[in-house]
Structures are given as C-alpha cells and as structure tokens.
Amino acid sequence: MRDAMKRLGGDAAKINPLVPADLVIDHSVQVDFARTPDAAEKNQEIEFERNHERFQFLRWGATAFENFLIVPPGSGIVHQVNLEFLARCVFNTNGVLYPDSLVGTDSHTTMINGLGVCGWGVGGIEAEAVMLGQAISMLLPEVVGYKLTGQLPPETTSTDLVLTITQNLRKLGVVGKFVEFYGDGVRNLSIADRSTLSNMAPEYGATVGFFPPDVNTINYLRQTGRDQEKLLYIEQYLRAQKLFRTYEGEVDPTYSVTLELDLGTVIPCISGPKRPHDRVPLKDVKADFSSCLNNKVGFKGYGIPADKQKSTSSFEYQGKSYELSHGSVVIAAITSCTNTSNPSVMLGAALLARKARQAGLEVKPYIKTSLSPGSGVVSEYLRLSGLQEDLDAMGFYTAGYGCMTCIGNSGDLDPAVGEAITKQDLVVAAVLSGNRNFEGRVHPLTRANYLASPLLVVAYALAGTVDIDFDKQPVGVNKDGKEVFLKDIWATRTEVDELIAKYITPGMFNSVYSRIKNGTDRWNSLQVPEGTIYQWSDKSTYIQNPPFFQTMGSVPDAIKDIENAYCLLNLGDSITTDHISPAGNISKSSPAAKYLTEHGVSVAEFNTYGARRGNFEVMARGTFANIRLINKLVANPGPKTLDVRTSQELDIYEASIRYQKDNHPLIILAGAEYGSGSSRDWAAKGVALLGVKAVIAVSFERIHRSNLVGMGVVPLQFLPGQTAETLGLTGKETFTLNLNGGQLKPGQTLSVKTSTGQSFDVISRFDTEVELEYFRHGGILPFVLRRLLNAK
C-alpha cells in the first residue's frame, strides 16, 4: 500500500496504524522434533531457518511503522498472550475512560470475550483497514442469550462444556449473531473456563461468545499481575456504566432468542472425527467410531468395506515390532489456546500423567506426542509443581510455543508409521486439545481427528487407540500385568484446585511478560532492512509485492457485468477455509512445487504454505490445494477441476490460468456454510487471484463472506430452499450476472442466466451500503488507500 501511495503521488507515511496494533507471531513453529528434552529448542531453530526472510520483513515493519508492537516468535499464542497480558478491559486515554474492544486477524480473537472484552475476528483484510482508520460495517446482529445454571460435575472439564455448547449452538444456528452467556451458573466458571467457551465461537458460528465483566474478571486481572491502580478504576468505571454483573437480583437483558443449559448435565466427551460440532459422549466413542467405519463417506463416515475393518499393519520402530489398526492413535497433542490457557485442564492432564506414571503405564514410542503451551506461564507452573517431569515421562515434552498441531503444523510422522498406514489404507487417529479437526488439517494421514480435553489427550495416548470404551476396558496394562482403568488415574477437581491455589501467582505472569518486549537472541540478531518503503527482491521466493495495488489508479474502474463466466468449482456443504486457503506442507506434485522448482528451490527447502504466505505466486497456486476437497466436476477428491471447454481434468490453478488467459471470468458454486473455519484472508485473496468474480452459495460463514467482499469478489446466496443441485446446475454451464454498473443495494435480488437458457434468482450478500462502496473500489483496501490519498 505504501508503494501504491507513493506511485499515485501521495504521502507513503499515511499508511500507518491509527489505532494500537499488536502482532503476535505464533503460526510458524512446527513439531519437527518431539518426545525429547530439546524438542522446543530444535523446533524454534528450524522455525527461524525456514522463516528467516519473512521474520526480517516483520522486523522491518516494527521499525517502519508507529503504533505497532510485535511479540516475537516463541512467546506464545496470540489469544492467550492477549488474555494474560495485552488486554486492558478499560482504556484510559488522557484521562478519558472507555471499554476495551478488539478486532483480530484470527477467528479465535473471540477468546477475549471471556474477560468481558467485546472483540471478534475479521480476517487480515478488514483488520488492515481498521488499522488505517476505517470503521467496521455490519448489520445489527441478533443477540442469543445462553443461560447457564448449576455447576459442572467433578469429573467434567471446560472442554467437555465447550464441545457441548458448540453442538447445541450449531443446531440452533447462530451464524452472524452475538451470543451472551448469563445466569447463576456463570459465577461458577473461572475466567479461564469462560475463555475456553468464548474461544470456540467460530466453531459454533457466532460472531462473539460474550461474558459480561464481574468480580471474577477483576480477580483474574489481579491474578495475572495487572497494575493494581488500574484495577481500581476498571471496576469503578464498569460499575458506573452498568457493564458489571453481580448475578444478585439483577434483571436479565431481553435477548432475541434464549436457550438454557444446566452445567450439572454435562458429561465427558470428545468431538469428531471430522467436525468440531460432532460431539460424542466418551462412553459412546468406541461404538461411534465403529459406525463411522461402516457409514458411507461423509462427515460421520469412511465407507470401509466390512472385510477391511479388521485390517492391521505391522511395522518396525526403534528395533521393536508394532501393529496399527483402524482407530490407532498416531498423534496426541496438548495444543491450542482453547485449552492451554486454562490451568485447570493443563494441571489436570499433568496430574493424570503423574498417576499413570506411578501406575507403571507408558505411551507407545511411535505415537507423536507433543505439548505446545500458549504462553511461558504454563511452563512455569508445570515446572514449579514438578508435573512437567510426569508429562515428559509420557512423551509430552514441550515442543514449542505456538499453535503447532492445532493449525496443522504437526510435522511428519516417522516414515515407518506412515508406510504402515498407507499400506493398509488405515483410518488412524489424531487426538488434540484444539478447536478444529476438519479433514486434511491436522495431518494428511490422520483421517480421524478428535478434539478432546488435555486430560483425554493423555488418556488416548496411553490407550493407543480411539476404539476403546474406557468404562469397560483398561487404559493400559503395566509391566506387572495389572490392568489400569481411566477412573484409577483421573485427576479430581479438588486436587487440581489445590495446585492452582499453590502454584499460580501474579509474580509468575509479571516475570514471563516482562521479558516479552525484549525479544530473543535469534529475533534481535536479525538484520533489519532500512527505510519506510520496503525494498522488494525479484529473486525472493518468500516475499513478493502482491498485485493487489500495482495497477490501481486514483479513481476506481467502472463495474462491469459478469458475462459468460465458467464454473471453476462445484462444491458441496461445509467447505471450510482449510479446504480453500493454502496450508500445511507443499506437495511435491503441486503447482506451487513446480513454481518453486523453477526458481531453484529444492524439495527439502519447499517449507509450508504458511511460511511462504508472503509470496502471492505460491499462495495462488496453493488455493484449493486440499487433498480432501470434493469438487463435483471431477470424480476423485483432491485439488483438481475440469476445463469444461475441453473436458480436460487439470490442477485448479492451471485451469484458472487457462480461463484467465482467454479472458473468461469464473464463478464458484457452493453449498451451506461455505467458508467456515479459520479467518484466513488468503482464502479470499487466493480466490481473487484465481480470477473468481463471484461465489454462489447456499449460505456463508461471516468472516469469509466479509473477506470476499474485501477482495472485490461478489458473494451471492441461493434463494431459501434452493441449491445448485435442486436447480439442476452441473457447473458445466456458463453464467451471466447483470451488476447494473455497480448500482446495487444491500441484500437485493439479482438474476443469473445460464448458457442452457435457465434463469434463477440469487440474493446479493453485500449486507451494507459501505460494503457496496468497497466493491465499487475493487475491495476494502483500495477504498481505504484512495480515501487516504485524497485526504487533506
């Protein structure tokens, strides 16, 4: 944007955050090494080797921009750092007090709602505009009141609660809505528990999952070492503004819709094997997994023939023989801000590991176990309590501080394990304390992925399989032949509460976060380019100047109709941003790999899409590169599509280039919940670079719809009750849409005509006049750039 501002004759310095902006680097570290004491150090070393050029670029940003703080790699996960350190609750600007609020470039920004701060994820595109002073535009949302009563049973955790709530709210349907929790039961939830519930708002579809501030909020601020003087005016201000709840004789707000949950009815559970809201009670997991093997391929099925369901695969590992079968656990990860921010489940998992160790149990050595805390505070209390040694004994050595397995940075499995899986085409499992388990996200070879509490992650690692009923089968057998059941080693709430009271102190938080701004030796030793304008290098395969602003003028081009557009993809329901956005390792046979090879990069140095997100050439080629993508235009899952003009099956990127070369616009047909999952802005940037002008879907998830608008892609929705299938659309037609020269209205009905003579109506999902203005400018950032260019 600074380049474009300078080219158009403006002041490049105008491109600078106008509101405080904090950047936490947490998505780049991978679990390359695990189960060793030096795993974290080795993984961080590799992280810097892989991301050296990108980190230099970020450090340049820290010096070139004002009002901008970078929290360097190795510090933790952004949402946990925000909760424990960055969040203010109440701002004090020159004596003027006002509530803290937040927009973030990650969908799980909502985690801060647990502290009583209203904030949500908007994706990088809209967040960049906010930094430059552009207000957020949105329809006034409905507010769903979720009443909580009672208290959680002793054997359940906040993870069990959030998975239950996620399932309930997905059933209700809360996309685009605010959820506010209220009721006497809220008093019985710690801020860490509440933050777990707020964190998974994207999984239940809500814009926010809000807990109003109360006495627990103030106590948490005190526990995490916030300034005592600030605590006084924070509480006084919140009470004076009637933003502070006491749950004593107050009249509850009037909500658009309400539902209720007795916390006492929550039972231990996990979610999977393919979606976060497919909750399974722990007692039913064995039967549910068995039915998934039988069921036809879908969200709850693998279509494994009956004669293949007992298949096993033998392999050698570290000189011993082992055997895998369907349901074998090969990855067990305590990961993600969702759970690692909560001392109750982290200490609970460590205590379970201690009891398992005392009982003589071990985790099979080929299972890739890892611990990736969301902040250094976790390591401090695990160390002080002596419980880290017990996690180490079970293989859960700290592997790094970042999202890691939850984001898909799980690293490679041992080749012997991988070969054993593929040899018999086994449905093996990953169990993680994360928030997402969509197909192909955690690891390409784990087709079953379950979300679970950290305690159950340890339990399933010990069991070595998800094909187990913990009530009836032992979690393991020790060297003496004694069967040990899960109930024998389960950590009680009383035990955990005693550990929290003893080992978690304000001084711990102050000690950890006082060091954050200082950075690390690796970070501080990076050579930083100088100047307010970045000096791009044509030779770089990591950082390239994207084309979004290179040809834009000071005045937007006229809006043209979308005429005779071909369908690039015909997709079904629940296509997530994991399917769309480039993520994970770069396949050797992919268009991105071809590009890197042509530019002299060896296979060993391909790195991940995440590490190369600064290069639009790689990211465009990786859009829709998910191996589990189901495109109705082709027979098999994967990143392929049909050039309908020639009936030739091609890589999606290659097909798009051919269409664009011949000046053909493109559209995508999709089902319900299109764009659910992470707030990845590359899911919209990549689509725009592929030449897609419109997406016609049954419904959109909020952030992705907004990101499409931000990139100048038209979001269109089928009329209620209609889908591409019910309209008889195959995706082999061409489509024409009259955009009336850009003179559109929010939510208006438009007509689409096809080459087969069919016409059907769609609803424009430009939801506000401001979004239409963004579209007329080709996206939100060109709009903002022109506004700043013309500002006096």
Secondary structure, DSSP 8 states (H G I E B T S, - for coil): -HHHHHHTTS-GGG-S-SS-EEEE--SS---SS-SSTTHHHHHHHHHHHHHHHHHHHHHHHHHH-SSEEEE-TTSB-HHHHIIIII--SEEEETTEEEE-EEEESSGGGGGGGGGT-EEEE-HHHHHHHHHTT---------EEEEEEES---TT--HHHHHHHHHHHHHHH--TT-EEEEESGGGGGS-HHHHHHHHHTHHHHT-SEEE----HHHHHHHHHTT--HHHHHHHHHHHHHTT-----SS------SEEEEEEGGG---EEE-SS-TT-EEEGGGHHHHHHHHHHS-SBTTB----GGGTT-EEEEEETTEEEEEETTBEEEEEE-SHHHHT-HHHHHHHHHHHHHHHHTT----TTSEEEE--SBHHHHHHHHHTT-HHHHHHTT--B--SSSGGGGT------HHHHHHHHHTT---EEEESSS---TTTS-TT--EEEE--HHHHHHHHHH-BSS--TTTS-SEE-TT--EE-HHHH---HHHHHHHHHHH--HHHHHHHHTTGGG--HHHHTS----SSS----TT-SS----TTTTS--SS------EEEEEEEEEB-S--BHHHHS--SB--TTSHHHHHHHHTT--GGG--BTTTTTT-HHHHHHHTT--TT--BTTSSSSSSEEEETTTTEEEEHHHHHHHHHHTT--EEEE--TTBTBS---THHHHHHHHTTEEEEEES-B-HHHHHHHHHTT-EEEEE-TT--TTTTT--S-SEEEE--GGG---TT-EEEEEETTS-EEEEEE---SHHHHHHHHTTSHHHHHHHHHHH--
